[in-house]
Amino acid sequence: MLKRVLALLSCVLLMMIAAGCGQNETDGSAKTDGSNRTAAKTIKIGIAMPQIDEVTQNLIGSYEAYAETLGGVELIFTDAKGNAVQQSVDIKSLITQNCDVIVVRAIDGEAIAAACDAVANANIPLVIDETPVATANYAAHILENQSNHGKLHGEYLQGLLDKGEIKEVRIGYIAGSDDANMLKRMTGISETCASAEFVSDSDKGYALADNWSADVAQHIVENWISSGLINDMNVIVCMNEILVNATITALGDNYPDMIVLGAGAKNPLVQQNIQSGKLKAVTRQDGKILVKKVLDVCVDLANDTEIKFDDPENRIIDPMNITLMTAETISNK
């Protein structure tokens, strides 16, 4: 009789332990994949794209690949087809689909501001991807520090100095915009190459090809050549790939020792000019690094995890996704 009672008590005890374990799993208090997410909840992230082109299609592929490694993340993409009104409609659609977080890669930050405010009014965290939006109602703004372009250019030039390949750095800089934020691409050079000097026929220290004009950039270089100012330079740095391609056209084959650097690698001519040696290096965005940062922030927001900002006042997070492309990095792909 005693044996039967003990056996019955053992069964009851095992059932209680099993029930307790089942309750913990339902609470989702433990997960072994290293993320902050709970086991019981799928996080739905809406991503409002400006349009689905080659660039954004590549980003979508990276989003999907990284989300698969996270598990428990559902992505919903919208395509505004380059229309700000449609993007506003898309954002409101993501709200009605009960997304846990909404990411906006804006076409026009002014035009979609009201739709973005509606996200906050629905108590959904809003993440702004790059292009600023005219609202303060966002949880995080993923925005690269433009100085990173200049820092990488400076590191490259300082490396040439350290190896004795050049004796000085005298730069003719061509800007496509005089926006203070974009000019960090220029001033960042001095942060990593302190001896760099900027040569210009302007008191600003740079030449302006306003509105990113390739024609104006080409004329700037041609004027440097005709005036002889180019002889005071051993480096030309351009703010983007459009300007750098125009610079190479203006130089032709007459300045083989000129070190030409740029920013942006989307244009097919960029890689051709690097492989030919006419362009030494360009800075470029790494979409996979950007996507990882965006999704990690979204998961943290969905789980009410504290976000660490690079600029707390403006809730800006630098994805640190700027890399340097050279002939060596292309050949190592």
URMO-V766806 format. One record per pair of residues at least 4 apart in sequence whose ideal C-beta (glycine too) atoms are under 8 Angstrom apart, sorted by the first residue. I is the first residue (numbers start at 1). GAP is how many residues later the second one is. Records with the same first field share a line. If there is no record, write none. Layout:
# URMO-V766806
I->GAP, GAP
This chain:
# URMO-V766806
1->4
2->4
3->4
4->4
5->4
6->4
7->4
8->4
9->4
10->4
11->4
12->4
13->4
14->4
15->4
16->4
17->4
18->4
19->4
20->4
21->4
22->4
23->4
24->5, 6
25->14, 15
26->14
27->11, 13
28->10, 11, 12, 13
29->9
30->9
31->4, 6, 7, 8
33->4, 37, 38
35->35, 264
36->263, 264, 267, 269
37->4, 6, 33, 35, 36, 262, 265, 266
38->265
39->33
41->31
42->30, 31, 32
43->29, 30, 31, 57, 58, 255, 256, 259, 260
44->30, 32, 53, 54, 55, 56, 57
45->22, 28, 29, 30, 31, 54, 55, 56, 57, 58, 250, 253, 257
46->30, 32, 45, 48, 51, 53, 55, 56, 57
47->16, 28, 29, 30, 31, 55, 56, 58
48->30, 32, 39, 42, 43, 46, 54, 55, 56, 57
49->7, 10, 11, 28, 29, 30, 31, 56
50->6, 30, 32, 37, 55, 56, 57
51->5, 28, 29, 30, 31, 56
52->4, 5, 8, 25, 27, 29
53->4
54->4
55->4, 211, 232
56->4, 49
57->4
58->4, 229
59->4, 228, 231, 232
60->4, 17
61->4
62->4, 225, 226, 229
63->4, 12, 14, 228, 231, 232
64->4, 11
65->4
66->4, 222, 225, 226, 229
67->6, 7, 8, 228
70->225, 229
73->222, 226
76->18, 21, 23
78->9, 12, 13, 15, 16
79->11
80->4, 6, 7, 10, 27
81->5
82->25
83->4, 24
84->4, 23, 24, 27, 28
85->4, 26
86->4
87->4, 17, 19, 20, 21, 24, 25, 28
88->4, 23, 24, 26, 27
89->4, 26
90->4
91->4, 11, 13, 21, 24, 25, 27, 28
92->4, 23, 26
93->4
94->5, 8, 25
95->4, 7, 23, 24, 27, 29
99->25
100->24, 25, 198, 201, 202
101->23, 24, 25, 26, 38, 197, 200, 201
102->17, 22, 23, 24, 25
103->23, 24, 25, 26, 191, 195
104->8, 12, 15, 22, 23, 24, 25, 29
105->24, 25, 26
106->6, 22, 23, 24, 25, 26, 27
107->4, 5, 24
108->4
109->4, 22, 23, 24, 25
110->24
112->4, 21
113->4, 20, 21, 22
114->4
115->4
116->4, 10, 12, 17, 19, 21, 22
117->4, 18, 20
118->4
119->5, 7, 18
120->4, 6, 15, 17, 18
121->16
125->14, 15, 173, 176, 177
126->9, 11, 12, 13
127->11, 12, 13, 14, 15, 167, 170, 171, 174
128->4, 5, 10, 12, 13, 14, 15
129->13, 161, 165
130->12, 13, 14
132->9, 11
133->5
138->177
139->162, 168, 176
140->157, 161, 167, 169, 175, 176, 177
141->173, 174, 175, 176
142->148, 151, 152, 155, 174, 175, 177
143->173, 174, 175
144->4, 141, 174, 175, 176, 177, 178
145->39, 165, 173
146->4, 35, 36, 37, 38, 39, 42
147->4, 37, 38, 40, 41, 44
148->4, 40, 135, 170, 172, 174
149->4, 35, 36, 39, 114, 134, 173
150->4, 34, 35, 36, 37, 38, 39, 40, 41, 42
151->4, 37, 38, 40, 41
152->4, 40, 129, 131, 170, 171, 172
153->4, 35, 36, 40, 84, 108, 128, 130
154->4, 34, 35, 36, 37, 38, 39, 42
155->4, 37, 38, 169
156->4, 105, 124, 125, 168, 170
157->4, 9, 12, 32, 36, 39, 78, 102, 104
158->4, 34, 35
159->4
160->5, 6, 99
161->4, 5, 6, 7, 8, 32, 34
166->68, 93
168->27, 29, 66
169->24, 26, 27, 28, 65, 66
170->26, 27, 28, 29, 62, 63, 64, 65
171->18, 25, 26, 27, 28, 62, 64, 65, 66
172->26, 27, 28, 35, 49, 52, 57, 58, 61, 63, 64, 65
173->13, 25, 27, 32, 33, 34, 63, 64, 65, 66
174->32, 33, 34, 35, 43, 46, 47, 62, 63, 64, 65, 69, 73
175->7, 8, 10, 11, 31, 32, 33, 34, 64
176->6, 32, 33, 34, 35, 36, 37, 41, 62, 63, 64, 66, 67
177->5, 6, 31, 33, 34, 35, 62
178->4, 5, 26, 30, 32
179->4
180->4
182->57
183->4, 23
184->4
185->54, 78
186->12, 19, 20, 51, 53
187->4
188->4
189->4, 7, 48
190->4, 6
198->7, 8
199->30, 33, 34
200->4, 5, 6, 7
201->6, 22, 23, 26, 28
202->4, 5, 6
204->4
207->13
208->8
209->4, 5, 7, 8, 11, 34, 37
210->6
212->27, 28, 30, 31
213->4
214->4, 28, 29, 31, 32
215->4, 31
216->4
217->4, 21, 25, 26, 29, 30, 33
218->4, 28, 29, 31, 32
219->4, 31
220->4, 30
221->4, 9, 15, 25, 26, 29, 30
222->4, 28
223->4, 6
224->5, 6, 9
225->5, 25, 26, 29
229->4
230->25, 28
233->25
234->23, 24, 25
235->23, 24, 25, 26
236->11, 15, 22, 23, 24, 25
237->23, 24, 25
238->5, 6, 9, 22, 23, 24, 25
239->4, 23, 24
240->4, 22, 23, 24
241->4, 21, 22, 23, 24, 25, 26, 28, 29, 41
242->4, 22, 25
243->4, 19
244->4, 16, 17, 18, 19, 20, 26, 29, 35, 38
245->4, 22, 24, 25, 28
246->4
247->4, 13, 15
248->12, 25, 30, 31
251->4, 7, 9, 27
259->21
260->18, 19, 20
261->18, 19, 20, 21
262->8, 17, 19, 20, 21
263->19, 20, 21
264->6, 18, 19, 20
265->5, 6, 17, 19, 60
266->4
268->4
269->4
270->4, 9, 12, 55
271->4, 54, 59
272->4
273->5, 6
274->4, 5, 6, 7, 8, 51, 52, 53, 56
275->52, 55
277->50
280->46, 47
281->43, 44, 45
282->42, 43
283->39, 40, 41, 42
284->38, 39, 40, 41
285->5, 36, 37
286->4, 35, 36, 37
287->4, 34
288->4
289->4, 30, 31, 32
290->4, 29, 31
291->4
292->4
293->4, 24, 26, 27, 28
294->4, 25
295->4
296->4
297->4, 10, 20
298->4
299->4, 6
300->5, 6, 7
301->4, 6
307->8, 10
308->9
309->5, 6, 7, 8
310->6, 7, 8
311->4, 5
323->6
324->5
325->4, 5
326->4
327->4
328->4
329->4
